Amino acid sequence: SIMGEKFSYTRVHRNSTELLHKDSDKGFMLDEYRKLYDGVEIIACGDNQNDVEMLKNADISFAPKNAADCAKQAAKYTLDVTNDEHFLKEVIKRL
Protein backbone atom coordinates (compact mmCIF):
# COMPACT_ATOMS: atom_id res chain seq x y z
CA SER A 1 0.00 0.00 0.00
CA ILE A 2 1.03 3.60 -0.50
CA MET A 3 0.83 4.17 3.27
CA GLY A 4 3.47 1.52 3.91
CA GLU A 5 5.69 2.85 1.13
CA LYS A 6 5.67 6.47 2.28
CA PHE A 7 5.12 6.36 6.00
CA SER A 8 6.51 4.64 9.07
CA TYR A 9 4.62 3.82 12.22
CA THR A 10 6.14 3.88 15.69
CA ARG A 11 4.31 2.78 18.79
CA VAL A 12 5.00 5.51 21.33
CA HIS A 13 2.78 4.48 24.20
CA ARG A 14 0.36 1.72 25.03
CA ASN A 15 -2.52 3.49 23.28
CA SER A 16 -0.84 5.65 20.66
CA THR A 17 1.14 5.34 17.45
CA GLU A 18 3.10 8.01 15.64
CA LEU A 19 2.86 8.26 11.87
CA LEU A 20 5.76 9.96 10.06
CA HIS A 21 6.90 10.25 6.48
CA LYS A 22 9.73 7.75 5.93
CA ASP A 23 12.14 10.55 4.99
CA SER A 24 11.49 12.45 8.22
CA ASP A 25 11.76 12.19 11.98
CA LYS A 26 11.69 14.57 14.93
CA GLY A 27 15.43 15.19 14.59
CA PHE A 28 14.98 16.24 10.96
CA MET A 29 12.18 18.60 11.94
CA LEU A 30 14.28 20.07 14.74
CA ASP A 31 17.00 20.83 12.20
CA GLU A 32 14.41 22.53 9.97
CA TYR A 33 13.38 24.76 12.90
CA ARG A 34 17.04 25.52 13.50
CA LYS A 35 17.27 26.89 9.94
CA LEU A 36 14.23 29.11 10.55
CA TYR A 37 15.45 30.40 13.92
CA ASP A 38 19.19 30.72 13.42
CA GLY A 39 21.08 31.35 16.63
CA VAL A 40 18.28 30.22 18.94
CA GLU A 41 19.14 27.53 21.49
CA ILE A 42 16.84 24.54 21.03
CA ILE A 43 15.63 22.53 24.02
CA ALA A 44 13.93 19.16 23.66
CA CYS A 45 12.24 16.69 26.00
CA GLY A 46 11.46 13.10 25.12
CA ASP A 47 10.89 9.68 26.56
CA ASN A 48 10.74 7.12 23.78
CA GLN A 49 12.42 5.74 20.65
CA ASN A 50 10.59 8.22 18.45
CA ASP A 51 12.34 11.08 20.29
CA VAL A 52 15.95 9.85 19.99
CA GLU A 53 17.06 11.92 16.98
CA MET A 54 15.38 15.03 18.35
CA LEU A 55 17.14 14.58 21.71
CA LYS A 56 20.49 14.11 19.97
CA ASN A 57 20.05 17.16 17.73
CA ALA A 58 18.89 19.59 20.43
CA ASP A 59 21.30 21.95 22.15
CA ILE A 60 19.91 20.87 25.53
CA SER A 61 17.79 17.75 25.97
CA PHE A 62 16.06 16.04 28.86
CA ALA A 63 14.54 12.62 29.50
CA PRO A 64 12.53 11.50 32.54
CA LYS A 65 13.74 8.60 34.67
CA ASN A 66 11.04 6.31 33.26
CA ALA A 67 12.07 6.97 29.65
CA ALA A 68 13.11 4.17 27.33
CA ASP A 69 16.82 3.45 27.64
CA CYS A 70 17.48 4.72 24.10
CA ALA A 71 15.94 8.10 24.98
CA LYS A 72 17.94 8.36 28.22
CA GLN A 73 21.14 7.63 26.29
CA ALA A 74 20.32 10.24 23.64
CA ALA A 75 19.37 13.00 26.09
CA LYS A 76 22.03 15.22 27.58
CA TYR A 77 20.27 15.04 30.97
CA THR A 78 18.10 12.40 32.61
CA LEU A 79 16.08 13.78 35.50
CA ASP A 80 15.15 12.01 38.71
CA VAL A 81 11.39 12.34 38.10
CA THR A 82 9.08 10.43 35.79
CA ASN A 83 6.93 11.97 33.11
CA ASP A 84 4.04 11.39 35.54
CA GLU A 85 5.71 13.44 38.29
CA HIS A 86 5.88 17.00 36.98
CA PHE A 87 8.74 16.27 34.59
CA LEU A 88 8.31 19.51 32.63
CA LYS A 89 8.18 21.54 35.84
CA GLU A 90 11.60 20.08 36.74
CA VAL A 91 12.95 20.87 33.27
CA ILE A 92 11.84 24.49 33.59
CA LYS A 93 13.47 24.77 37.04
CA ARG A 94 16.78 23.65 35.58
CA LEU A 95 16.64 26.10 32.72
C-alpha positions as CSV (number, residue, x, y, z in Angstrom):
1,S,0.0,0.0,0.0
2,I,1.0,3.6,-0.5
3,M,0.8,4.2,3.3
4,G,3.5,1.5,3.9
5,E,5.7,2.9,1.1
6,K,5.7,6.5,2.3
7,F,5.1,6.4,6.0
8,S,6.5,4.6,9.1
9,Y,4.6,3.8,12.2
10,T,6.1,3.9,15.7
11,R,4.3,2.8,18.8
12,V,5.0,5.5,21.3
13,H,2.8,4.5,24.2
14,R,0.4,1.7,25.0
15,N,-2.5,3.5,23.3
16,S,-0.8,5.7,20.7
17,T,1.1,5.3,17.5
18,E,3.1,8.0,15.6
19,L,2.9,8.3,11.9
20,L,5.8,10.0,10.1
21,H,6.9,10.2,6.5
22,K,9.7,7.7,5.9
23,D,12.1,10.5,5.0
24,S,11.5,12.5,8.2
25,D,11.8,12.2,12.0
26,K,11.7,14.6,14.9
27,G,15.4,15.2,14.6
28,F,15.0,16.2,11.0
29,M,12.2,18.6,11.9
30,L,14.3,20.1,14.7
31,D,17.0,20.8,12.2
32,E,14.4,22.5,10.0
33,Y,13.4,24.8,12.9
34,R,17.0,25.5,13.5
35,K,17.3,26.9,9.9
36,L,14.2,29.1,10.5
37,Y,15.4,30.4,13.9
38,D,19.2,30.7,13.4
39,G,21.1,31.4,16.6
40,V,18.3,30.2,18.9
41,E,19.1,27.5,21.5
42,I,16.8,24.5,21.0
43,I,15.6,22.5,24.0
44,A,13.9,19.2,23.7
45,C,12.2,16.7,26.0
46,G,11.5,13.1,25.1
47,D,10.9,9.7,26.6
48,N,10.7,7.1,23.8
49,Q,12.4,5.7,20.7
50,N,10.6,8.2,18.4
51,D,12.3,11.1,20.3
52,V,15.9,9.9,20.0
53,E,17.1,11.9,17.0
54,M,15.4,15.0,18.4
55,L,17.1,14.6,21.7
56,K,20.5,14.1,20.0
57,N,20.1,17.2,17.7
58,A,18.9,19.6,20.4
59,D,21.3,22.0,22.1
60,I,19.9,20.9,25.5
61,S,17.8,17.8,26.0
62,F,16.1,16.0,28.9
63,A,14.5,12.6,29.5
64,P,12.5,11.5,32.5
65,K,13.7,8.6,34.7
66,N,11.0,6.3,33.3
67,A,12.1,7.0,29.6
68,A,13.1,4.2,27.3
69,D,16.8,3.4,27.6
70,C,17.5,4.7,24.1
71,A,15.9,8.1,25.0
72,K,17.9,8.4,28.2
73,Q,21.1,7.6,26.3
74,A,20.3,10.2,23.6
75,A,19.4,13.0,26.1
76,K,22.0,15.2,27.6
77,Y,20.3,15.0,31.0
78,T,18.1,12.4,32.6
79,L,16.1,13.8,35.5
80,D,15.2,12.0,38.7
81,V,11.4,12.3,38.1
82,T,9.1,10.4,35.8
83,N,6.9,12.0,33.1
84,D,4.0,11.4,35.5
85,E,5.7,13.4,38.3
86,H,5.9,17.0,37.0
87,F,8.7,16.3,34.6
88,L,8.3,19.5,32.6
89,K,8.2,21.5,35.8
90,E,11.6,20.1,36.7
91,V,12.9,20.9,33.3
92,I,11.8,24.5,33.6
93,K,13.5,24.8,37.0
94,R,16.8,23.7,35.6
95,L,16.6,26.1,32.7
